[in-house]
Amino acid sequence: MKKRTIRALDDHIAAWLIKGLTLHERILGPRLAKGLLKKEELNILIIKLLGIGDMIIFLPALRALRETFPFATLTVMTTKACSEMIEGNPLLDKVIVYDVQGKQSGVKGFLGLIRFLRSLRFDVVIDLEQYYRITPILSYLTGAGIRVGFDTEGRNRAALFTHKVDYETTNLPEMENFLNAARALGAATDNLSTRMFIPQDAFLSAARILRESEVGPDKKYIVFAPAGNPRWKVKYWSAERFAELGARFEREFGVRVILIGSGVELDLLEEINGLMGGTGIVLAGKLNLKEMGALINGAFFYVGNETGPMHVAAGLGVPTVGIFSFTLYKKWSPIGPRVAVVRKDLSCNPCYIDSSTVPECPHYDCIRGITVDKVYDTALRLLLKSGTT
């Protein structure tokens, strides 16, 4: 819903606003503050509204900014759904929640958000959205002297940036795109960890949930995330195959299978568990994002479709198998020391580039052709390589 709301703003308002503001910029002259980056206590805003996985992948860029500008105030603006991914992270000073469906919805809410952002007097804005045109407008209207953002082919979104960063849409890992935005300001880091910040209370909650599910501290468990964005159900590996994989690991490794997802995914998770004979543990809608991270952190290994939790697992160092369909796997592969990708090598795969449309296909062999044996063998090799069998 949040993505549809932002896209509506983007489609109906942003295009003509960018044209008008670009003319305004040309008449008044560029507002780049010379020497601003030499200021010791910079006030920096990073905009990343959507994408649970993105909130993990952009952590190295955030770390680069923190290490390069140690006295800066770093603020991230995101939506409520994603804010939990980064709240409390020591790399950050503040989080601003853009309530796009609540008090900041519509034109009045948008204008109120702009007034609020201007009152914070940011020196630098870094827009890490890749496609939306509403975020360059927000960047400009903050009044910041330096504005960094992606010049994405065909999107006409870069005119208001003072530092334009070419956005690679195909084969470059997305983490590198985000790092390139930080590099535009001279920021760099050697630490590319994408480990999610998890507070102690989340670990305690996850331990309680495991106890209530009769999973003792000495019992190994694996985590399956068999769903994802409901708009993209064609990317889901089948319930039958998840169930067969889970039953096989239960039988051969003596592990428990925990199925995670949101509340709307309950039916799918229950279906998989039913096909397993009811031996799994269904936690649909029972975990917040930090509890999810804490639960994954203790897992024997993780298997899931190409979604945000996959990036969480990889960043935590848990052996992670990502099942990819038609997605640009080189761009969105999990990042970490113990990861593997399962995909079907077809001449038409990947076919998905534009994030706004679902590819139409008569067969979807890219996902339907992935067998249980393929995923099982990949997981087994990864476990042997990781020394965790």
N, C-alpha and C positions, 0 to 999 in steps of 0.2 A: 504493500500500500504506500509506504513512504517513497519508494522508487517511482511509483506511478505519479504521486503528487509532485515530486521534484521534476519529473519529465514533463508534466503538464506546464509547470512554470517555464521550463526550458523551451518548450515548443511554442508557447503563445506569447511570452513576454521577452525572453532573453535576446532573441535575434535582433529585434528592432532597438532594444536598449543598447546593445553593443554598438550598433551603428551610430546612434545618437551620442553616446559617451565618447566614441572614437573621434567624432567631429569636435566635441567639446575639448578633448585632449589636444587636438591639432591646433585649435584656436588659441588655447591658453598656453600651449607649450608643455613639454614633458615635465612631470613632477618628480623626477628622480632626484633625490637628495644626494648631492655630491659628498663623498666622504662619509656617508651614513654608516657604512659597514665598519668604519674605524671606531664607531661609538662603542664604549665598553659594555654598557648595560642596554643592549638592544631589546626591544619589545617585539617578539616574533609570533605571528599567528600562522598555524598550519591548518589548512582546510582539507578534510577528508570525510565526506558525509556518509558514504555507504561502503559496505563490503567488510564482513567479519574477517575474511581472509586477508583483505588489504590492510586491516589494522594490525595484522601480524607482519606482513611482508614489508611494511613501511618502517618498521622499528630500526633497522640499520641506518636509514636516512635520518630518523629522529636522533639517533645516537651521534651521527656525524655532526649534526647541528649543536648538540650539547657539548661535544668535545671541542669543537672549533670555537664556539661562543659560550664559554663556561659561565659567564656572568649574565647571559641573556635570560629574559623571561620567556619561556616557551609555552604557548597555549595551543591546544588542538580544539578545533570546532568540528563536531560530528553530530550525528543524530542519536536519539536516545538508545536505539537498538544496538549501536556500536560503541557507545560511550563506556559501557562496562568493560570492554576489552582493554581499555587503557587507563581507566581511573586508578589512581594510586601508583602508577608507574613512576619510579624515581627519575626517569629521564624528563618528565614533564613538571611544569609548575601548576598549570590550570587546564581544565576541560570546560568548554562551552558547549551546551547541548542546544542544537537547533531543533526546536519543537515544530517541525514542519506541518504536522497534522493538528496541532493544538493552538496555543496562544500566538504563535508566529506564522500561522497559516494565512493565505490570502495576501492581498496587496497591503492592507493595514499592518498585518503582522510582519511582512517583509520590510516595510519602512521602519517599523519599530526595531527590528533586528539591526538594520543599518545604523540607526541612531545609537543603539547600544554599542555596536562595534566601533563607531567613530569616537565614542566617549572614552574608549580604552587606549586610544592614541598609539596604534601599532606603527612601528617603523618599517617592518617587513611583513609581507604576506606571501606564503608559499601555498599555491593551490595544487593539490595532488589529485584532484579529480581529472579524469582522462577525457571525458566526452561532454559533460555538461557545460552549458554556456552561462548558466546563472551564477556559477561560482567565480568566473572572472569579473562579473559585474560586482559581486560582493567584495572581491579583492580591491577593485578600483574605488568603490564607494567608502571603504574604510578610511581613505585618506593616506594610506601608507605610501611612503616615498619609493619603496622598492617592492615590486610585485613579480613573483616568479610563477610560471605555469607552463603547462604543456601546449605545444603547437601540434594539435592532432589533425592529420590530413582529413580534409572534407568537413571539419567541424566549425571553422571560422570562429574560433574562440580565443585567439592569442593577441588580438590587436591592443588590448588594454594592459598587457604585461610589459614590464620594463626589461625583464629577463625571460626570453622565450626559449623553451627547452623542446627540442625535437622529440616527439613521442613515437617510439618504435612499437608498431601494433602487432608484429608477428612473432619473431623468434627471440627477441631479447627478453631474458627473465624480468618479470615485473619489478622485482627488487632493484634491478639496475636502473630501470626508468626512474624510480623514486630516488635512488642515489644520485642520478644525474641532475635532478632538481636541486638537491642539496649542493652538489658540486658547482652549480651555477653561481653560488655564493662563496665558493672556495672551501666548502665544508667537506671533510673526509674522515673516514674511520677505518681501522683494520679489523674491528670487531663486527662481524656480520651475523651475530646471533639474532634469532627471531623468537627467543624465548618469551612467552607471555608472563607478565607479572601476576602472581597468584598470592593473595594474602593468606595468613594463617587460618583465619576463620573459614575460608573456603575449603581448605584441607580438612578441617574439623568436620564441616558439613558433609563433605564427600565420604569421610570415614564413617560418619553416622549412617548415611544412606547405604553404604556397603554392608554395615552390620545389620541394618533392617532388612536387607536383601539376602541375609545369611551368607555373605561372603566374608570369611574371616581374614585376618591380617596375613595369614600364611597361604591363602588360596589365590592362585593365579587367575586372572581374568583378562579377556580381550574385549575390545570395544569396536562395535560396528556402527557406522553412521550411514544408513542405507538410503537416505532421502536427500533433501536439499531444497532449492528454490522450487516451489510448486509450479512455476511457469515452465520449468525445464524438466518435466517428468520423463521426457524422451531420453534424458541423460542418465536416468537411474538404471543401475544394474538390477536384474529382476529379483523379486522377493524369493522366488524358488531357489535361485542360485545362492543368495545370501544364506538362506536356511540350510542348504546342502553344505555350504562351506562351514557354517557354524557347527553343525552336527559332526562334521568330520574332525574339526579341531577339538570339540568336546571329547570325542571318542579316542583320538590319538594322543592328545596332550593333557586330558583331564582338567581342562580349564572351564570356567563359566563364561558365557557370552552375554555381554551387556549391550543392549540396543539403545542408542541415544537419538534424540530428535526433539523437535518442538511439539507442542500439544496437538497441532493440526496433523501431525504425522503419526498419531497414535494408531490409526487403523492399519497403516502399512507395517508398523513395528509389531503390532499384535498378529498380523497375518504371518510375518516371518517366524515369530515365536511359535505360533500354532503349527506351522510346517515343521518346526524343530521338535515338536512334541511337548511344547510348553516348558522346556528346560532352561530357556533364556530368561533374562531380566530386562523388562521393558521400563525405561525411564523417560518416556515421552513427556515433555513439559514439566519435568520434576527437578530440573537443574537450571540455575542461572548460568551465565557464561563462565564466571570464575569457578563455580563448582564443577562445571563441565571440564574446564582445564585441569582442575585438581584430580578429578576422576581419571581423565586420560593420562595424566602424569604417572599414575600408579599401574597402568596397564602393561600386560605382557607384550602386546602389540595392538595395532590399530589398522582397521580396513574400512575404507569408505569411498563414496563417490567424490568427485572433484568439487569440494565445498570448503567453507571456512574451517570447520573442525579438523580437516586434513592438515591445514597449515598450522593449526594449534599443536597437533600431535607431533608434527615434524619438528617444530621449533622447540618442543619440550624434550627432544631426543628419544622419543618413543619409536620403536621400529614401526614404520608407517608405509602402508601400501595404498596408493591412490589409484582408483579405477577411472580411466578417462575415456570419453566417447569421442565427440567431434571437436573438442576444445583444443586450442593451441597449447599443446602439452609442454613445449619448450618454454613458453611464457609463464604458465601457471603451475608447473611442477612443484611439488613440495620441496622445501629447502631445509637441509639438515644432514647430519652425518649418517643417519640410518633410514634412508627413504628408498622407495622403489615405485615405479609407475607401470601399470598394466594398461596396454592399449592394443587395438587392432590395427596393424599396419596395412592400410588400404590406400590406393592411389587417390581417393577422394578425401582422405582424412589427414589433417584437419580441414574442415570446411567452414568453421565458425570464426568470423572476424568481427562483424558488427554486433556490438553488445545489445542492441535493441531488438533483434529479430531472432526467432528460432528457425534454424534451417529446416526446410521441408525435404523429406527423403522417403523414397518408397520402401526402404528396408531397414535403415539404421543398423546395418551390420557392424558398425564401429563399436556399438555397445552390446548388441544382441549376440555378436560372434565371440565375445569373451567368455571362455569356459571356466568352470569351477576349478578344473585341474590347473589352468594357467594361473589363476589367482593363488591357489594353494601352493603351487610350486614356487611362485615368486615370493610369497610370504616365508616359506620354509628356507629358501636360499638367503633371504634377508636375515632371518633369525640365526642361521648358522654363521653368517658373516659377522653378525653383531655379537655372537657368543652368548646368546640368551636362551638357547634351547635346553 
